[in-house]
């Protein structure tokens, strides 16, 4: 049975942070909107990504704090960890988040269509409904927000038992004795940090010359030092030579950075080497949407694809960072462009990236090396958390610093990089700084409250402008 509906102003395929935020904005602007979703509302981020991992990472942070409570004069006795309890909390958080999205759809008069959407022509989306029937939606505009899924390692497909994706790892029923992550980007690093606290022996492998390779080199070095102290083995510049999951353990053969062969046997193997876009089988190429060689959708500055009336946002798009907040910003921009409002293309170089390991990492803008590559003459200001009073007071002063990279002639701030306590919250000031074209001097003259962690930004600005900070 095929049901034909009236025309929508916009039909959105996919309800992740790009899709559902686009739907909300459409509703706010008085547009008739529908959102098509095959799975749970909220996409990867709310269900098997950002939100559940942060719930478990918070459990890890609490566990670390309790284990160190004695230094603050607090006696807690024997400390145990129950993964089932942590997963129960995680599931409750996910449920509340997805129910929140459902409420927002209803509040903004967005119709939710449960099923798989396929573009079948100019302004038409055929939905194979979860309930079994088929339905055709007619739309003046379509926004594709189908996201991506974990990319497997060639020759070592996910078996959901021992060779795992990040999604699989969130469903483990017990803490593995040993865990190895292939990939030392945000996902691999967060799980490595989390499961080390939970009690696993953890190894991280990275093909590029350093862990967290998208971060400033000094941040990578500081994290490597922190991980070494925590007992996490991190090897960069490695080549995977083979994976054998036929025995009792997963055997990973590799060539290390010095050219020597090594073998590591582990209980569980996490493959975190990026994503595959969910762009196949939904009618994109037939509709005239151009995909790049890896299957990601090509868009312009207003998120338009090469097919008239079809936009794309989020992780399924090409050449932009895989970040939930970026997807949301794109969803808003696309809808406002459809509505005929004046919009400005997103400045992708000024979007904060956050990694919720211990210690936390957050950055925005250019690293020192990238700034030099782009021809800037740079100056740098740094301040360590070891000299920050608040960090000392809360016992978080062992590792980390704030680093500001600025252009030498005009003092414009090009990038801010933080590793240390609450870095993912502190980066907010850095975001405002770059979006408002701050200078080192303007940061310096911003009086930072005492005692706070974010004083370290003011101190780093002092080092940037005057050559040395005040409190070191």
C-alpha positions as CSV (number, residue, x, y, z in Angstrom):
1,X,0.0,0.0,0.0
2,X,1.4,3.4,-1.0
3,X,0.2,6.6,0.8
4,X,0.7,10.0,-0.8
5,X,0.9,13.0,1.5
6,X,0.7,16.8,1.0
7,X,3.8,18.8,0.2
8,X,6.2,19.5,3.0
9,X,8.5,22.5,3.0
10,X,11.4,20.2,4.1
11,X,11.8,16.5,4.6
12,X,14.9,15.5,6.6
13,X,16.4,12.0,6.3
14,X,18.1,11.1,9.5
15,X,17.5,12.3,13.1
16,X,21.1,12.8,14.5
17,X,22.3,16.2,15.8
18,X,22.2,17.6,12.3
19,X,18.8,16.3,11.3
20,X,16.8,16.8,14.5
21,X,18.2,20.3,15.1
22,X,17.3,21.2,11.5
23,X,13.8,19.9,12.1
24,X,13.5,22.1,15.3
25,X,14.7,25.2,13.4
26,X,12.3,24.5,10.6
27,X,9.4,24.2,13.0
28,X,10.5,27.5,14.7
29,X,10.4,29.2,11.3
30,X,6.8,28.0,10.7
31,X,7.8,25.4,8.0
32,X,6.0,22.2,7.5
33,X,8.6,19.6,8.3
34,X,8.9,15.8,8.5
35,X,11.9,13.8,9.7
36,X,12.5,10.2,8.5
37,X,14.4,7.9,10.9
38,X,15.0,4.1,10.6
39,X,16.3,3.7,14.2
40,X,16.0,5.6,17.5
41,X,15.7,9.4,17.4
42,X,19.0,11.2,18.1
43,X,21.2,9.1,15.7
44,X,24.6,7.9,16.7
45,X,25.4,10.8,19.0
46,X,22.5,10.3,21.5
47,X,22.3,6.5,21.2
48,X,25.7,5.0,20.7
49,X,28.1,7.9,20.5
50,X,28.6,11.2,22.4
51,X,26.1,10.8,25.2
52,X,26.5,7.2,26.3
53,X,30.3,7.4,26.1
54,X,30.3,10.6,28.2
55,X,28.1,8.8,30.8
56,X,30.7,6.0,31.1
57,X,33.6,8.4,31.1
58,X,32.0,10.3,34.0
59,X,31.8,7.0,35.9
60,X,35.5,6.5,35.2
61,X,36.3,10.1,36.4
62,X,34.3,9.5,39.6
63,X,36.1,6.2,40.2
64,X,39.5,7.9,39.8
65,X,38.4,10.6,42.3
66,X,37.2,8.2,44.8
67,X,40.4,6.2,44.6
68,X,42.3,9.3,45.4
69,X,39.9,10.5,48.1
70,X,42.4,9.8,50.9
71,X,44.6,12.6,49.9
72,X,41.7,15.0,50.7
73,X,41.1,13.4,54.1
74,X,38.2,11.3,53.0
75,X,38.0,7.6,53.9
76,X,35.9,5.4,51.7
77,X,37.1,1.9,52.4
78,X,37.3,-0.6,49.5
79,X,36.2,0.8,46.2
80,X,34.5,-1.5,43.7
81,X,33.2,-1.0,40.2
82,X,30.1,-2.5,38.7
83,X,30.0,-2.2,34.9
84,X,26.3,-3.3,34.9
85,X,25.5,-0.3,37.2
86,X,27.4,2.1,35.0
87,X,25.6,0.7,31.9
88,X,22.2,1.1,33.6
89,X,22.9,4.8,34.2
90,X,24.1,5.1,30.6
91,X,20.9,3.5,29.3
92,X,18.8,5.8,31.5
93,X,20.6,8.9,30.1
94,X,20.2,7.7,26.5
95,X,16.5,7.0,27.1
96,X,16.0,10.5,28.6
97,X,17.8,12.1,25.7
98,X,15.9,10.3,22.9
99,X,12.6,11.0,24.7
100,X,13.7,14.6,24.8
101,X,14.1,14.7,21.1
102,X,10.7,13.1,20.6
103,X,9.2,15.9,22.8
104,X,11.0,18.6,20.8
105,X,9.6,17.1,17.5
106,X,6.1,17.3,18.9
107,X,6.6,20.7,20.4
108,X,7.8,22.1,17.0
109,X,5.1,20.3,15.0
110,X,7.6,18.1,13.2
111,X,6.1,14.8,11.8
112,X,8.3,11.8,12.7
113,X,8.1,9.1,10.0
114,X,9.7,5.8,11.2
115,X,11.3,3.9,8.4
116,X,14.0,4.0,5.7
117,X,13.9,6.9,3.4
118,X,15.1,6.9,-0.3
119,X,15.1,9.8,-2.6
120,X,13.1,8.7,-5.7
121,X,13.0,11.9,-7.7
122,X,12.9,15.7,-7.6
123,X,11.3,16.4,-4.2
124,X,10.1,12.9,-3.4
125,X,11.2,10.6,-0.6
126,X,9.8,7.0,-0.5
127,X,9.7,5.6,3.0
128,X,9.7,1.9,3.7
129,X,7.9,2.2,7.0
130,X,9.0,0.2,10.1
131,X,5.4,-0.8,10.4
132,X,5.5,-2.5,7.1
133,X,3.7,-0.2,4.6
134,X,5.3,2.2,2.2
135,X,4.8,5.9,2.1
136,X,5.8,8.7,-0.3
137,X,6.6,12.2,1.0
138,X,6.7,15.2,-1.3
139,X,9.0,18.0,-0.4
140,X,10.1,21.3,-1.7
141,X,13.5,20.6,-0.1
142,X,15.3,17.6,1.2
143,X,18.0,17.5,3.8
144,X,20.2,14.4,4.0
145,X,21.5,13.8,7.5
146,X,22.2,10.1,7.4
147,X,25.6,10.2,9.3
148,X,28.1,7.4,9.3
149,X,29.0,4.1,10.9
150,X,32.4,2.7,12.2
151,X,34.8,1.8,9.5
152,X,36.2,-1.8,9.7
153,X,39.8,-2.7,9.2
154,X,40.2,-4.5,5.9
155,X,40.7,-8.2,6.6
156,X,39.4,-7.9,10.2
157,X,35.7,-7.3,9.9
158,X,33.7,-6.6,13.1
159,X,32.5,-9.8,14.7
160,X,30.8,-8.1,17.7
161,X,32.5,-10.6,20.0
162,X,36.2,-9.8,20.1
163,X,36.8,-7.5,17.1
164,X,34.6,-4.6,18.1
165,X,33.4,-1.2,16.9
166,X,32.8,1.6,19.4
167,X,29.1,0.7,19.3
168,X,29.9,-2.9,20.3
169,X,32.2,-1.8,23.1
170,X,29.3,0.2,24.7
171,X,27.4,-3.1,25.1
172,X,30.1,-5.2,26.9
173,X,28.8,-7.0,29.9
174,X,32.1,-7.3,31.7
175,X,35.4,-5.4,31.8
176,X,37.9,-7.2,29.5
177,X,41.2,-8.1,31.0
178,X,43.0,-6.5,28.1
179,X,41.9,-4.2,25.4
180,X,43.8,-2.9,22.3
181,X,42.6,0.1,20.2
182,X,43.7,0.4,16.6
183,X,43.4,4.2,16.2
184,X,44.4,6.9,18.6
185,X,41.9,9.6,17.6
186,X,39.2,10.8,19.9
187,X,37.2,7.6,20.0
188,X,40.1,5.2,20.6
189,X,41.6,7.5,23.2
190,X,38.4,7.9,25.1
191,X,37.8,4.2,25.3
192,X,41.4,3.5,26.2
193,X,41.2,6.0,29.1
194,X,37.8,4.7,30.3
195,X,38.7,1.0,30.3
196,X,42.1,1.6,31.9
197,X,40.2,3.2,34.9
198,X,37.7,0.3,34.9
199,X,40.7,-2.2,35.2
200,X,41.7,-3.3,31.7
201,X,45.3,-3.5,30.5
202,X,45.2,-1.1,27.6
203,X,47.3,-0.6,24.5
204,X,46.7,2.0,21.8
205,X,48.2,1.8,18.3
206,X,48.4,4.7,15.8
207,X,49.7,4.6,12.2
208,X,50.6,8.3,12.2
209,X,53.7,9.5,14.1
210,X,51.8,10.5,17.3
211,X,48.7,9.8,19.2
212,X,45.8,12.3,18.9
213,X,47.4,13.3,15.6
214,X,45.0,16.1,14.9
215,X,46.0,18.0,18.0
216,X,49.0,20.2,18.5
217,X,52.2,18.3,18.8
218,X,52.9,19.4,22.4
219,X,49.4,18.2,23.4
220,X,50.1,14.8,21.9
221,X,53.4,14.6,23.8
222,X,51.7,15.6,27.1
223,X,48.9,13.0,26.7
224,X,51.5,10.3,25.9
225,X,53.3,11.2,29.2
226,X,50.0,11.1,31.1
227,X,49.1,7.7,29.6
228,X,52.5,6.3,30.4
229,X,52.0,7.3,34.0
230,X,48.5,5.7,34.0
231,X,49.9,2.4,32.6
232,X,48.4,2.8,29.1
233,X,50.8,1.6,26.4
234,X,50.7,3.9,23.4
235,X,52.6,3.1,20.2
236,X,52.6,5.5,17.3
237,X,54.0,5.2,13.8
238,X,53.0,1.5,13.6
239,X,51.9,-0.6,10.7
240,X,49.4,-3.4,11.3
241,X,50.8,-6.6,9.8
242,X,48.0,-9.0,10.6
243,X,45.1,-9.9,13.0
244,X,44.3,-13.4,14.0
245,X,41.1,-13.9,16.0
246,X,41.0,-17.7,15.7
247,X,42.5,-18.6,19.0
248,X,41.7,-17.8,22.6
249,X,43.1,-14.3,22.3
250,X,43.1,-11.8,19.4
251,X,46.7,-11.7,18.1
252,X,47.7,-8.4,16.6
253,X,51.0,-8.4,14.6
254,X,52.6,-5.1,13.9
255,X,55.7,-3.3,12.8
256,X,56.7,-0.6,15.2
257,X,58.1,2.8,14.4
258,X,61.7,1.4,14.5
259,X,60.9,-1.3,12.0
260,X,60.8,-4.1,14.6
261,X,58.0,-6.7,14.5
262,X,55.8,-7.1,17.6
263,X,52.9,-9.3,18.6
264,X,50.2,-8.3,21.1
265,X,47.6,-10.7,22.4
266,X,44.4,-9.2,23.9
267,X,40.9,-10.2,25.0
268,X,39.1,-7.5,23.0
269,X,40.2,-5.4,19.9
270,X,38.6,-2.0,19.3
271,X,38.9,-0.7,15.7
272,X,38.5,3.1,15.7
273,X,39.9,4.2,12.4
274,X,37.1,6.5,11.2
275,X,33.7,6.2,9.7
276,X,31.9,5.0,6.5
277,X,29.2,7.4,5.4
278,X,25.6,6.1,5.2
279,X,25.1,7.3,1.7
280,X,24.6,4.1,-0.3
281,X,21.2,2.8,-1.3
282,X,19.2,6.0,-0.6
283,X,18.9,7.4,-4.1
284,X,21.6,10.1,-4.0
285,X,23.5,9.4,-7.2
286,X,20.3,8.7,-9.1
287,X,19.1,12.1,-7.9
288,X,22.2,13.8,-9.2
289,X,24.0,14.2,-5.8
290,X,27.8,14.1,-6.2
291,X,29.7,11.9,-3.8
292,X,33.5,11.9,-3.4
293,X,35.7,8.8,-3.8
294,X,35.0,7.7,-0.2
295,X,31.2,8.1,-0.6
296,X,30.8,11.4,1.3
297,X,28.5,14.0,-0.1
298,X,29.9,17.1,-1.7
299,X,28.3,20.4,-0.6
300,X,28.8,24.1,-1.0
301,X,29.0,26.7,1.7
302,X,25.3,26.7,2.2
303,X,25.1,22.8,2.4
304,X,23.6,22.5,-1.0
305,X,24.4,19.4,-3.0
306,X,24.7,19.2,-6.8
307,X,21.0,18.2,-7.0
308,X,18.5,21.0,-6.9
309,X,16.6,21.2,-3.7
310,X,18.8,18.6,-1.9
311,X,21.0,19.7,1.0
312,X,23.3,17.5,3.2
313,X,24.6,18.0,6.8
314,X,26.6,16.2,9.4
315,X,29.0,13.3,9.1
316,X,27.8,12.2,5.7
317,X,29.3,15.3,4.1
318,X,32.8,15.6,2.7
319,X,35.8,17.5,4.0
320,X,34.4,18.6,7.3
321,X,35.0,17.4,10.9
322,X,32.9,14.6,12.4
323,X,31.5,16.6,15.2
324,X,27.9,16.7,16.6
325,X,27.9,20.4,17.2
326,X,29.2,21.0,13.7
327,X,26.3,18.9,12.3
328,X,23.8,21.0,14.4
329,X,25.2,24.3,13.1
330,X,25.0,22.9,9.5
331,X,21.4,21.9,10.1
332,X,20.4,25.4,11.2
333,X,22.3,27.0,8.3
334,X,20.6,24.7,5.7
335,X,17.1,25.4,7.0
336,X,17.7,29.1,7.3
337,X,19.0,29.1,3.7
338,X,15.9,27.2,2.6
339,X,13.8,29.8,4.4
340,X,15.5,32.6,2.4
341,X,17.3,34.1,5.4
342,X,20.7,35.7,5.1
343,X,23.2,33.1,6.2
344,X,27.0,33.0,6.3
345,X,29.0,29.9,5.5
346,X,30.5,28.1,8.5
347,X,34.1,28.8,9.4
348,X,35.1,25.2,9.9
349,X,38.6,26.2,11.2
350,X,36.9,27.8,14.2
351,X,35.0,24.8,15.6
352,X,36.2,23.4,18.9
353,X,37.2,19.7,19.1
354,X,36.9,17.9,22.4
355,X,38.3,14.6,23.6
356,X,37.0,13.4,27.0
357,X,39.9,11.3,28.1
358,X,41.9,11.8,31.4
359,X,43.4,14.4,31.1
360,X,40.8,16.1,28.8
361,X,41.8,17.7,25.5
362,X,40.1,20.5,23.7
363,X,41.3,22.7,20.9
364,X,40.2,25.3,18.4
365,X,41.9,26.9,15.4
366,X,45.4,26.3,14.1
367,X,48.1,24.3,15.9
368,X,51.6,25.9,16.0
369,X,52.8,23.6,13.1
370,X,49.7,24.2,11.0
371,X,50.0,28.0,11.4
372,X,53.6,27.9,10.3
373,X,52.6,25.7,7.3
374,X,50.1,28.3,6.3
375,X,52.9,30.9,6.2
376,X,52.2,32.7,9.5
377,X,55.0,34.1,11.6
378,X,53.8,32.9,15.0
379,X,54.3,33.5,18.7
380,X,53.2,31.2,21.5
381,X,52.2,31.6,25.1
382,X,51.9,28.6,27.5
383,X,50.9,28.1,31.1
384,X,50.9,24.8,33.0
385,X,48.1,23.6,35.3
386,X,50.9,22.7,37.8
387,X,51.1,26.4,38.6
388,X,47.3,27.0,38.8
389,X,45.9,27.3,42.3
390,X,42.5,25.8,41.5
391,X,44.1,22.8,39.8
392,X,46.2,22.3,42.9
393,X,43.2,22.6,45.2
394,X,41.3,19.9,43.3
395,X,44.3,17.6,42.8
396,X,44.4,18.0,39.1
397,X,47.7,19.7,38.5
398,X,49.9,16.7,37.5
399,X,49.5,17.2,33.8
400,X,48.4,19.8,31.3
401,X,48.6,23.3,30.0
402,X,47.0,26.0,28.0
403,X,48.8,27.0,24.7
404,X,47.9,30.0,22.7
405,X,49.1,30.4,19.1
406,X,49.0,33.9,17.6
407,X,50.1,35.8,14.5
408,X,53.2,37.8,15.4
409,X,52.6,41.0,13.5
410,X,49.0,41.7,14.4
411,X,48.7,39.6,17.5
412,X,45.6,37.8,16.2
413,X,44.9,34.6,18.0
414,X,45.0,31.7,15.6
415,X,44.5,28.7,17.9
416,X,44.1,27.7,21.5
417,X,45.0,24.2,22.8
418,X,44.2,22.9,26.2
419,X,45.1,19.6,27.9
420,X,44.1,19.2,31.5
421,X,41.1,19.4,33.9
422,X,37.8,20.6,32.5
423,X,39.5,21.4,29.2
424,X,36.3,20.6,27.3
425,X,34.4,23.3,29.2
426,X,37.3,25.8,29.2
427,X,37.4,25.7,25.4
428,X,34.2,27.9,25.3
429,X,36.2,31.0,26.0
430,X,38.6,30.1,23.2
431,X,35.7,29.6,20.9
432,X,34.4,33.1,21.6
433,X,37.9,34.5,21.2
434,X,38.4,33.1,17.7
435,X,34.9,33.9,16.5
436,X,35.4,37.5,17.7
437,X,38.9,37.8,16.2
438,X,40.5,38.2,19.6
439,X,44.2,39.2,20.0
440,X,46.6,38.2,22.6
441,X,46.3,41.6,24.2
442,X,42.5,41.4,24.4
443,X,42.7,38.1,26.1
444,X,45.3,39.5,28.4
445,X,43.1,42.4,29.4
446,X,40.2,40.1,30.2
447,X,40.3,39.8,33.9
448,X,39.9,36.1,34.8
449,X,38.2,35.2,38.1
450,X,40.4,33.7,40.9
451,X,40.7,30.9,41.8
452,X,39.6,29.2,38.6
453,X,41.1,26.8,36.0
454,X,40.4,29.2,33.2
455,X,42.9,31.7,34.8
456,X,45.4,29.5,32.9
457,X,44.1,31.1,29.7
458,X,44.8,34.6,31.0
459,X,48.3,33.5,32.2
460,X,49.0,32.0,28.7
461,X,47.9,35.3,27.2
462,X,50.4,37.1,29.5
463,X,53.1,34.8,28.3
464,X,52.1,35.4,24.7
465,X,52.2,39.2,25.0
466,X,55.0,39.8,27.5
467,X,57.1,36.7,27.0
468,X,56.4,35.2,30.4
469,X,53.5,34.3,32.6
470,X,53.0,35.8,36.1
471,X,52.9,32.7,38.3
472,X,55.8,30.7,37.0
